Amino acid sequence: MSENNKDTQDLAITDDLKPVLSVLKEKDAQAVVALREELTDTWTKKQIFCTETEMRISVLNDGTHPTQASKYWQSVREQNAMFEALMGLSFDLRRQEIKRLKLEKKMGKAQNEGDELKQMEVQIDLDENLYGRANMEQVAHDRVRELQLWSQIKNELTDGSFDTQNVNTHQVDSLRLTLQNRVKALGPNAGPAEIVNAVGPLQTIERLKTNEGKLLSFQEARLQISQGNPNPNQ
């Protein structure tokens, strides 16, 4: 393990409390030291992103995602969003490393010049850089955890009953059920905009949906009307 990685790990488990202790009054510093093990435990196990329970119950709830296919494709969206965020974080981590190297050069220069104030200033930046990296690494680890869970959920949902290559294929049936759930949930005090946003799309799907679960184009729908059959399911 490199010295920098060791320092990061030490900070990640709150072994090094000097940055915060150095600015606290003695009584407050003693209180933080007394909580050291608990703070270590809290920092290590704190929730960052969705738990598996939240992913299954809150994100993939039956009201919003009523079919296997809709749950699968939402999982695809969630996994991709997490992956793109992880990629962005990887760039931040690389920039953080460059900042550390620049700061170390500044520290060396300040030491050679005997500039104590500059050394103190750079040390603050180094401490902040180290803490920032520790947090970034923890976030990256939790993003990977969620990536793995979305993969697991996608595998559970993939049973051969729906198209896993084209997201559009399932949406007529899935969205229709979702909108039906929204309409059922409308209460007597629902506002006009809320009603239109739920009822309008549902009526559109019911007008355009065929018995085969496809959507008519607007041109095909007009032809149906001109032939005296405004509902393709009749």
Buried (B, 14 or more C-beta within 10 A) or exposed (E): EEEBEEBBEEBBBBEBBEBBBEEBEEEEBEEBEEBEEEBBEEBEEEEEBBEEEEBBEEBBEEEBBBBBBBBBBBBBEBBEEBBEBBEEBEEBBEEBEEBBEEBBEBBEEBEEEEEEEBBEBBBEBBBEBBBBBBBBBBBBEBBEBBBEBBEEBBEEBBEEEBEBEEBEBBBBBBBBBBBBBBBEEEEEEBEEEBEEEBBEBBEEBBBBBEEEEEBBEEEEBEEBEEEEEEEBEE
